[in-house]
Amino acid sequence: MNNYPKISIVTPSYNQGQFLEDTILSVLGQFYPNLEYFIYDACSTDNSVDIIKKYENQISYWVSEKDSGQADAINKGFQRSTGDILLWLNSDDMLMPNVLNFIAKQYLKNGEGIYFGNCIHFEEANNGVITNGSNVVDNFNSIPLQLVDTLIQPSSFWSKSVWDKIGELNTNFHYGFDWEWFLRAKKKNIHFYAINKPLSMYRFHDAHKTGVGGKERREELHKIYSSYSDKYANLYLLLMHEKYEFNYVQKAIIKFHEFIFRRKINKTFLLKKFKKEYSTYTLEEIEKIKWML
C-alpha cells in the first residue's frame, strides 16, 4: 500500500436518508484500496440506519448515538481515524469520481498541507439540475479568508499531521466550524494547495443547514469574525442591521442618477457614498462579505 496513503473519511449523519445512500456510494465507488470510512449517525428517526446497514460490511465503523452536534460527531470520527489524509463528507454531499486516487498522488508529491479544489453545486428542488460551480481557487487567491469563507468543505482534504497541529473542530459552533478551523490553519501558516478541479458535488435543498440558519447563523459568524478580524467583524455587524435607509436629499440624488442613466444604482455603492460608517471599506470588501449574510 506504499503507493496508496491511507485516507480516512467521516460522514456525520442525521435524518438525511433520502441523500445518504448517494453519499456512501460516492465514497465506496472510488474503489480506493487503502480507505477507512466512518459514519456517525445522531440517532436518526428516518431510514438512515437501514441504509447504513446495507453497506456495513464495506464501512470501517458506524454508530447511531446522540451527540452534541455535527462538529462533535466529526471530532469523534477523526479521533478514531488512522489515515494519512482526512476528509469529512456530509450526508447530503458527494465526491466526484476518482478523487481519492488524485488526492493521494498530490499528497505523495507535496506532503503535509490542506488540499482544496472546486465544487459543483446543484439544487435538489430542481430535480438535481446542476446550477453552477464554485471558482474556489480564484476566490481563495483573491479574497482574504478572514473576509469570506471561500473554501468548499467537501472539496477540502488535509494531512493527519495538520489536524494534529490545528486541533479539533470547535463544538461551540454549529454553522461556521469549518471556516473557523480553516482560519486557525491559516493563522498557523499551514500550506494550502489549490487544485483547479471539481472534487465534490454540493447539494442545496430545503433543509440545507446554511440556508435555514437565519439570525442564529449570522450571530455565530459574527463571533468568528470577531476572533480573527475586528475590521471585518465591524463590517459584518453593520450589514447585519443595514436597512438601506437614506435621507430626502440622498433619495433625490439617487432618483436623478437613475433617471439620467436609466439603471438602478448598486446598493453597495450607495452605502459607500452616503454612509460614513462604510467609508474605510472598499466596494469589493462590502460586496464580498455579503456572501456570508
DOTI-193433 format. One record per residue (C-alpha): chain; x, y negated, z negated; residue number from 0. Coordinates in pm, whole numbers, plus 32768, in hexadecimal, padded with zeros to 4 digits. Each point is the difference from the previous one (the first is absolute). Layout:
% DOTI-193433
ATOM / A / X / Y / Z / NUM
...
% end
This chain:
% DOTI-193433
ATOM / A / 8000 / 8000 / 8000 / 0
ATOM / A / 8130 / 7F17 / 800F / 1
ATOM / A / 7F77 / 7F59 / 8137 / 2
ATOM / A / 7EAE / 7FD7 / 7F5A / 3
ATOM / A / 800E / 7F2E / 7EC3 / 4
ATOM / A / 7EE0 / 8052 / 7F19 / 5
ATOM / A / 7ED8 / 7F14 / 8020 / 6
ATOM / A / 7F06 / 7FDD / 7EE3 / 7
ATOM / A / 7EA5 / 7F75 / 804B / 8
ATOM / A / 7EF9 / 7FA8 / 7EFC / 9
ATOM / A / 7E91 / 7FCA / 8055 / 10
ATOM / A / 7F27 / 7F60 / 7EF2 / 11
ATOM / A / 7E95 / 8058 / 8038 / 12
ATOM / A / 7EAC / 7F9E / 7F7A / 13
ATOM / A / 7EB0 / 803E / 80A8 / 14
ATOM / A / 807D / 7FDD / 8164 / 15
ATOM / A / 7FAA / 815C / 8075 / 16
ATOM / A / 7F88 / 7F7D / 814F / 17
ATOM / A / 8165 / 7F8C / 804C / 18
ATOM / A / 80DC / 80E5 / 7F2F / 19
ATOM / A / 801A / 8121 / 80F5 / 20
ATOM / A / 8084 / 7F16 / 810F / 21
ATOM / A / 810C / 7F8A / 7F0E / 22
ATOM / A / 8067 / 8161 / 7F9B / 23
ATOM / A / 8011 / 807B / 8167 / 24
ATOM / A / 80D1 / 7ED3 / 8069 / 25
ATOM / A / 8103 / 8070 / 7EFC / 26
ATOM / A / 7FF5 / 8178 / 8033 / 27
ATOM / A / 7FEF / 7FD2 / 8178 / 28
ATOM / A / 815C / 7F68 / 7FFB / 29
ATOM / A / 8087 / 8166 / 7FD5 / 30
ATOM / A / 8126 / 7F6A / 7F49 / 31
ATOM / A / 80D2 / 8121 / 7F74 / 32
ATOM / A / 806C / 7F5C / 7EB8 / 33
ATOM / A / 7EC4 / 7F5F / 7F7B / 34
ATOM / A / 7F5E / 7FF5 / 7EAB / 35
ATOM / A / 7EA0 / 7F78 / 7FF8 / 36
ATOM / A / 7F3E / 7FA0 / 7EC8 / 37
ATOM / A / 7E95 / 7F97 / 7FDF / 38
ATOM / A / 7F85 / 7F56 / 7EC4 / 39
ATOM / A / 7E87 / 7FEF / 7FFA / 40
ATOM / A / 7F52 / 7F30 / 7EF7 / 41
ATOM / A / 7EDD / 80EE / 7FBA / 42
ATOM / A / 7F47 / 7FB9 / 8142 / 43
ATOM / A / 7E8C / 804D / 7FFE / 44
ATOM / A / 7FE3 / 8033 / 8178 / 45
ATOM / A / 8092 / 811C / 80D3 / 46
ATOM / A / 816C / 7F92 / 7FD4 / 47
ATOM / A / 8066 / 8128 / 7F25 / 48
ATOM / A / 7F67 / 80F8 / 80F3 / 49
ATOM / A / 80CD / 7F67 / 8119 / 50
ATOM / A / 813F / 800F / 7F31 / 51
ATOM / A / 7FC2 / 816E / 7FAA / 52
ATOM / A / 7FDC / 8049 / 8173 / 53
ATOM / A / 8171 / 7FA7 / 802D / 54
ATOM / A / 808B / 804E / 7EA7 / 55
ATOM / A / 80E8 / 8112 / 8080 / 56
ATOM / A / 80B4 / 7EF3 / 80CC / 57
ATOM / A / 8005 / 7EFB / 7EEB / 58
ATOM / A / 811E / 8001 / 7F04 / 59
ATOM / A / 7F25 / 7F92 / 7EDE / 60
ATOM / A / 7EA9 / 7F6B / 7FCA / 61
ATOM / A / 7F2C / 7FA2 / 7ED8 / 62
ATOM / A / 7EAF / 7F63 / 7FC1 / 63
ATOM / A / 800E / 7F3D / 7EBC / 64
ATOM / A / 7FB1 / 7EAA / 7F75 / 65
ATOM / A / 8107 / 7EF1 / 8025 / 66
ATOM / A / 801C / 7E8F / 7FB3 / 67
ATOM / A / 7FF8 / 7F97 / 816B / 68
ATOM / A / 80A0 / 8038 / 8151 / 69
ATOM / A / 8159 / 7F89 / 7F95 / 70
ATOM / A / 7FFA / 80F3 / 7EDB / 71
ATOM / A / 7FAF / 8125 / 80E8 / 72
ATOM / A / 811B / 7FA0 / 80EC / 73
ATOM / A / 80F8 / 7FDD / 7EE1 / 74
ATOM / A / 7FA3 / 815D / 7F86 / 75
ATOM / A / 8040 / 808B / 8159 / 76
ATOM / A / 8156 / 7F60 / 801F / 77
ATOM / A / 805E / 8078 / 7EA4 / 78
ATOM / A / 7FD2 / 8160 / 8086 / 79
ATOM / A / 80A8 / 7FBC / 8150 / 80
ATOM / A / 8157 / 808D / 8051 / 81
ATOM / A / 8022 / 7F76 / 8162 / 82
ATOM / A / 810F / 7F25 / 8094 / 83
ATOM / A / 7EF8 / 7F26 / 80A8 / 84
ATOM / A / 7EB4 / 7F8F / 7F68 / 85
ATOM / A / 7EB2 / 7F89 / 8086 / 86
ATOM / A / 7EA2 / 7FDE / 7F79 / 87
ATOM / A / 7EE3 / 8023 / 80F5 / 88
ATOM / A / 7EA6 / 7F95 / 7F91 / 89
ATOM / A / 7EDD / 80EB / 803E / 90
ATOM / A / 7F70 / 7F24 / 8114 / 91
ATOM / A / 8142 / 7FCF / 80C9 / 92
ATOM / A / 80BE / 80E1 / 80F0 / 93
ATOM / A / 8162 / 8034 / 807E / 94
ATOM / A / 8052 / 7FE4 / 816F / 95
ATOM / A / 8085 / 8142 / 80A3 / 96
ATOM / A / 816C / 8068 / 7FC7 / 97
ATOM / A / 803F / 7EE1 / 7F10 / 98
ATOM / A / 80AA / 80D2 / 7EF4 / 99
ATOM / A / 8107 / 8085 / 80F0 / 100
ATOM / A / 803E / 7E9E / 8077 / 101
ATOM / A / 8025 / 7F70 / 7EA0 / 102
ATOM / A / 80E6 / 811D / 7F9A / 103
ATOM / A / 80EB / 7FA9 / 811F / 104
ATOM / A / 8001 / 7E91 / 7F9A / 105
ATOM / A / 8053 / 8062 / 7E9B / 106
ATOM / A / 811D / 80E5 / 8069 / 107
ATOM / A / 808B / 7EE5 / 80D2 / 108
ATOM / A / 7FDA / 7EDF / 7F0A / 109
ATOM / A / 7FD8 / 8090 / 7EA1 / 110
ATOM / A / 7F62 / 7F4C / 7EDA / 111
ATOM / A / 7EF7 / 7EFB / 8046 / 112
ATOM / A / 7E97 / 7FB2 / 8054 / 113
ATOM / A / 7F92 / 805E / 8160 / 114
ATOM / A / 7ECE / 7F4D / 8084 / 115
ATOM / A / 7F4F / 7FF6 / 814E / 116
ATOM / A / 7ECB / 7F8F / 80B3 / 117
ATOM / A / 7EA0 / 8083 / 7FD8 / 118
ATOM / A / 7EC4 / 8034 / 80CA / 119
ATOM / A / 7EBE / 7F7B / 7F65 / 120
ATOM / A / 7EAA / 808C / 804A / 121
ATOM / A / 7EA5 / 7FCE / 7F71 / 122
ATOM / A / 7F28 / 8124 / 7F97 / 123
ATOM / A / 7ECA / 7F2A / 8034 / 124
ATOM / A / 8058 / 7FE9 / 8172 / 125
ATOM / A / 8004 / 817A / 8029 / 126
ATOM / A / 8178 / 800B / 7FD4 / 127
ATOM / A / 8047 / 7F07 / 8117 / 128
ATOM / A / 8161 / 7F75 / 7FE7 / 129
ATOM / A / 7FE6 / 7E8D / 7FBE / 130
ATOM / A / 8168 / 7F87 / 7FEC / 131
ATOM / A / 8160 / 8049 / 7F90 / 132
ATOM / A / 80D9 / 7F4D / 7F04 / 133
ATOM / A / 813D / 7F5A / 807A / 134
ATOM / A / 80A0 / 8055 / 7EB3 / 135
ATOM / A / 816B / 7FE1 / 806A / 136
ATOM / A / 7FE0 / 7EA2 / 8092 / 137
ATOM / A / 7F2A / 7F8A / 7EDD / 138
ATOM / A / 80F6 / 8087 / 7EFE / 139
ATOM / A / 8124 / 7F56 / 80B0 / 140
ATOM / A / 7F51 / 7EAF / 8025 / 141
ATOM / A / 7F26 / 7FDF / 7EC6 / 142
ATOM / A / 8088 / 800A / 7E9B / 143
ATOM / A / 7F83 / 8132 / 7F44 / 144
ATOM / A / 7FB8 / 7F1A / 7ED7 / 145
ATOM / A / 7F04 / 7F49 / 80DF / 146
ATOM / A / 7F4C / 8122 / 80A8 / 147
ATOM / A / 8001 / 8177 / 7FD2 / 148
ATOM / A / 8069 / 804E / 8164 / 149
ATOM / A / 8052 / 816F / 7FC0 / 150
ATOM / A / 7F01 / 810E / 804B / 151
ATOM / A / 8017 / 80FE / 7EE5 / 152
ATOM / A / 7FB2 / 8145 / 80C1 / 153
ATOM / A / 810D / 7F9E / 80FC / 154
ATOM / A / 8107 / 7FD8 / 7EEE / 155
ATOM / A / 80F1 / 810E / 7F87 / 156
ATOM / A / 8124 / 7FE3 / 7F0E / 157
ATOM / A / 8117 / 80D3 / 7F73 / 158
ATOM / A / 7FD3 / 809C / 7EA8 / 159
ATOM / A / 812F / 7F3B / 7F89 / 160
ATOM / A / 7F48 / 7EBC / 804D / 161
ATOM / A / 7ED1 / 8073 / 7F36 / 162
ATOM / A / 80E4 / 804F / 7EDC / 163
ATOM / A / 80A0 / 7EA7 / 8012 / 164
ATOM / A / 7EBC / 7F39 / 8020 / 165
ATOM / A / 7F2B / 80CB / 7F12 / 166
ATOM / A / 7E96 / 806C / 800B / 167
ATOM / A / 7ED2 / 7F42 / 8080 / 168
ATOM / A / 7F69 / 7F09 / 7F0B / 169
ATOM / A / 7EC0 / 80A7 / 7F86 / 170
ATOM / A / 7F76 / 7EB1 / 7F8A / 171
ATOM / A / 7FBA / 7FB1 / 816D / 172
ATOM / A / 7EF2 / 80A6 / 80D1 / 173
ATOM / A / 8011 / 7F3F / 8149 / 174
ATOM / A / 815E / 7F78 / 8031 / 175
ATOM / A / 80DE / 8101 / 7F54 / 176
ATOM / A / 80A7 / 8061 / 8148 / 177
ATOM / A / 8055 / 7E96 / 8053 / 178
ATOM / A / 8083 / 7FC5 / 7E9F / 179
ATOM / A / 80E0 / 8134 / 801F / 180
ATOM / A / 808B / 7F87 / 814E / 181
ATOM / A / 8043 / 7EAA / 7F65 / 182
ATOM / A / 80C5 / 80A7 / 7EEA / 183
ATOM / A / 80C9 / 80BB / 8104 / 184
ATOM / A / 8043 / 7EBF / 80C1 / 185
ATOM / A / 8071 / 7F55 / 7EC0 / 186
ATOM / A / 80F7 / 811B / 7FBF / 187
ATOM / A / 808E / 7FD9 / 8162 / 188
ATOM / A / 7F8F / 8157 / 8074 / 189
ATOM / A / 8039 / 8024 / 8176 / 190
ATOM / A / 7EC6 / 7FFF / 80DA / 191
ATOM / A / 8020 / 80B7 / 814C / 192
ATOM / A / 7F09 / 7F85 / 8105 / 193
ATOM / A / 7F73 / 80FC / 80F8 / 194
ATOM / A / 7F4A / 7F6F / 812B / 195
ATOM / A / 7F1A / 812C / 8023 / 196
ATOM / A / 7EA4 / 8055 / 7F75 / 197
ATOM / A / 802C / 80F8 / 7EE4 / 198
ATOM / A / 7E9D / 8016 / 7F7B / 199
ATOM / A / 7E91 / 7FBA / 803D / 200
ATOM / A / 7F54 / 7F1B / 7F07 / 201
ATOM / A / 7E89 / 8033 / 7FE0 / 202
ATOM / A / 7F0F / 7EE4 / 7FAF / 203
ATOM / A / 7EA8 / 8064 / 7F7E / 204
ATOM / A / 7EE7 / 7F79 / 7F26 / 205
ATOM / A / 809C / 8080 / 7EBB / 206
ATOM / A / 8162 / 7F90 / 8054 / 207
ATOM / A / 8097 / 7F82 / 7EBB / 208
ATOM / A / 80A6 / 7EC8 / 808E / 209
ATOM / A / 7EBB / 7F91 / 809F / 210
ATOM / A / 7F25 / 802C / 7ECC / 211
ATOM / A / 80F0 / 7F7B / 7EF6 / 212
ATOM / A / 7F78 / 7E9D / 800A / 213
ATOM / A / 8053 / 7F13 / 7EE2 / 214
ATOM / A / 80A9 / 8110 / 7F30 / 215
ATOM / A / 80F3 / 804C / 811C / 216
ATOM / A / 8052 / 7E90 / 803B / 217
ATOM / A / 8042 / 7FC4 / 7E8E / 218
ATOM / A / 80E7 / 812D / 7FF6 / 219
ATOM / A / 80C0 / 7F89 / 8132 / 220
ATOM / A / 8026 / 7EAA / 7F5E / 221
ATOM / A / 80A6 / 80AA / 7ED5 / 222
ATOM / A / 80F5 / 80A7 / 80EC / 223
ATOM / A / 8047 / 7EB6 / 80B1 / 224
ATOM / A / 8041 / 7F61 / 7EAD / 225
ATOM / A / 8106 / 8107 / 7FAF / 226
ATOM / A / 80CB / 7FCA / 813D / 227
ATOM / A / 7FBF / 7E9F / 8083 / 228
ATOM / A / 7F6B / 7ED8 / 7F44 / 229
ATOM / A / 7FEE / 7F42 / 8149 / 230
ATOM / A / 7F27 / 8102 / 80B0 / 231
ATOM / A / 7F39 / 804A / 7EC3 / 232
ATOM / A / 7F92 / 7E94 / 7FF9 / 233
ATOM / A / 7FA5 / 8007 / 8172 / 234
ATOM / A / 7F38 / 8141 / 7FDA / 235
ATOM / A / 7F45 / 7F70 / 7ED5 / 236
ATOM / A / 7FAA / 7EC6 / 80C7 / 237
ATOM / A / 7F71 / 80CC / 811F / 238
ATOM / A / 7F42 / 80E7 / 7F13 / 239
ATOM / A / 7F33 / 7ED3 / 7F91 / 240
ATOM / A / 8009 / 7F35 / 8141 / 241
ATOM / A / 7EAA / 7F87 / 8077 / 242
ATOM / A / 807D / 7F33 / 812A / 243
ATOM / A / 7F4D / 7EC9 / 7F85 / 244
ATOM / A / 8062 / 7EAD / 8093 / 245
ATOM / A / 7F98 / 7E9A / 7FBB / 246
ATOM / A / 7F30 / 7F23 / 80E8 / 247
ATOM / A / 8128 / 7F61 / 80B3 / 248
ATOM / A / 80AD / 814E / 8033 / 249
ATOM / A / 7EC2 / 809A / 808C / 250
ATOM / A / 7FDD / 7EDD / 80F2 / 251
ATOM / A / 8166 / 8031 / 807A / 252
ATOM / A / 7FC1 / 8173 / 802F / 253
ATOM / A / 7EC1 / 7FC7 / 80C7 / 254
ATOM / A / 80A7 / 7EF8 / 80DB / 255
ATOM / A / 8126 / 80E5 / 804B / 256
ATOM / A / 7F1A / 8124 / 8053 / 257
ATOM / A / 7F2E / 7F22 / 80E3 / 258
ATOM / A / 812F / 7F7D / 80BF / 259
ATOM / A / 80B1 / 814F / 8027 / 260
ATOM / A / 7EC5 / 80DA / 8013 / 261
ATOM / A / 8080 / 8103 / 7F0A / 262
ATOM / A / 7FF9 / 804C / 7E8D / 263
ATOM / A / 8128 / 7F94 / 7F2D / 264
ATOM / A / 80B7 / 811C / 7F53 / 265
ATOM / A / 7FA4 / 800B / 7E8E / 266
ATOM / A / 8168 / 8037 / 7F9B / 267
ATOM / A / 8063 / 7EBF / 80B2 / 268
ATOM / A / 7EED / 7F46 / 7F46 / 269
ATOM / A / 8080 / 8075 / 7EAE / 270
ATOM / A / 8160 / 7F94 / 8057 / 271
ATOM / A / 7F87 / 7EB4 / 808C / 272
ATOM / A / 7F0A / 7F91 / 7EF6 / 273
ATOM / A / 8054 / 80B0 / 7EB8 / 274
ATOM / A / 8142 / 7FA3 / 7F4F / 275
ATOM / A / 8002 / 814B / 7F3F / 276
ATOM / A / 8066 / 80AA / 8145 / 277
ATOM / A / 8102 / 7F02 / 806E / 278
ATOM / A / 812D / 80CC / 7F8B / 279
ATOM / A / 7F97 / 8133 / 80C9 / 280
ATOM / A / 802D / 803F / 8172 / 281
ATOM / A / 7ED9 / 8047 / 80E3 / 282
ATOM / A / 8086 / 815F / 8032 / 283
ATOM / A / 8015 / 8043 / 7E89 / 284
ATOM / A / 7E99 / 7F91 / 7FCF / 285
ATOM / A / 7F85 / 80C8 / 812B / 286
ATOM / A / 80BC / 8140 / 7FAF / 287
ATOM / A / 7FA9 / 800F / 7E8E / 288
ATOM / A / 7E90 / 8000 / 8063 / 289
ATOM / A / 803A / 8167 / 8070 / 290
ATOM / A / 8014 / 805A / 7E8F / 291
ATOM / A / 7EAF / 7F69 / 7F9E / 292
% end
